[in-house]
Amino acid sequence: MTEMRLRQEHEVSKAEIVRLRERLATALPAVHKDLSLISKVPKWSVAETDTPVEDFLASIKGAVKRARRDVADCLRIATLRLADPARAFYKSSLELQAEDATW
């Protein structure tokens, strides 16, 4: 009985390996972006001591331009550089997180 169970598990494992190989063969290749430009953008949290939001947005645009990235990266960088209250606001806003949200 143990041998039979092992054979069944072996067959299931073989089928899983075949499925994973097929999935790997059809998957899109991973794209790795250089995200070092993110460190050039200061964090922003809405605090009075923070830089004005206009300067925050300008630093994002400048970093994206220097890195020769597309405008879609502006939104990604902005969300990564938000801190505390600003991040909480972003996370609570479904409109800002929508797939069709634009810069």
C-alpha positions in Angstrom: 0.0 0.0 0.0 2.8 2.4 0.8 4.4 1.6 -2.6 1.2 2.3 -4.4 0.8 5.7 -2.6 4.4 6.6 -3.5 3.7 5.8 -7.1 0.6 8.0 -7.1 2.5 10.9 -5.5 5.3 10.4 -8.1 2.8 10.6 -10.9 1.2 13.7 -9.5 4.7 15.3 -9.1 5.6 14.5 -12.7 2.4 16.0 -13.9 3.1 19.2 -11.8 6.6 19.4 -13.2 5.2 19.2 -16.8 2.7 21.9 -16.0 5.3 24.2 -14.5 7.6 23.7 -17.5 4.8 24.6 -19.9 4.0 27.7 -17.8 7.6 28.7 -17.8 8.0 28.3 -21.5 4.9 30.5 -22.2 5.6 33.1 -19.5 6.8 36.6 -20.5 10.4 37.2 -19.7 11.0 39.2 -16.5 11.9 42.9 -17.1 14.2 44.4 -14.6 14.2 48.2 -14.3 16.9 50.2 -12.7 15.2 51.7 -9.7 18.2 53.7 -8.5 16.5 56.9 -9.6 13.9 56.4 -6.8 16.6 57.2 -4.2 16.9 60.7 -5.8 13.3 61.5 -5.0 12.7 62.6 -1.4 10.0 60.9 0.7 6.9 63.0 1.1 4.4 62.8 4.0 2.2 66.0 3.9 4.0 67.3 7.0 4.6 71.0 7.3 8.3 70.4 7.3 8.2 68.5 4.0 9.1 70.1 0.7 6.1 71.5 -1.1 4.1 69.0 -3.1 5.0 70.8 -6.3 8.7 70.2 -5.6 8.1 66.6 -4.8 6.3 66.1 -8.1 9.0 68.0 -10.0 11.7 65.8 -8.5 9.8 62.7 -9.7 9.4 64.2 -13.2 13.1 65.1 -13.3 14.3 61.7 -12.1 12.1 59.9 -14.7 13.4 62.2 -17.4 17.0 61.7 -16.5 16.5 57.9 -16.4 14.7 58.1 -19.8 11.7 56.3 -18.4 8.1 56.6 -19.4 5.4 58.7 -17.7 3.8 55.6 -16.1 6.9 55.3 -13.9 6.1 58.7 -12.4 3.0 57.3 -10.7 4.9 54.2 -9.5 7.7 56.3 -8.0 5.3 58.7 -6.4 3.5 55.8 -4.6 6.8 54.3 -3.5 8.1 57.6 -2.0 4.9 58.5 0.0 5.3 58.3 3.8 3.0 57.9 6.7 -0.2 60.0 6.3 0.3 60.5 2.6 0.7 56.7 2.1 -2.4 56.0 4.3 -4.4 58.4 2.2 -3.2 56.8 -1.0 -4.0 53.3 0.3 -7.5 54.4 1.3 -8.3 55.9 -2.1 -9.6 53.4 -4.6 -9.6 56.0 -7.3 -5.9 56.6 -7.0 -5.2 52.8 -7.1 -7.4 52.1 -10.1 -5.8 50.4 -13.1 -6.6 53.4 -15.3 -5.1 56.0 -13.0 -2.7 58.3 -14.8 0.0 60.7 -13.8 
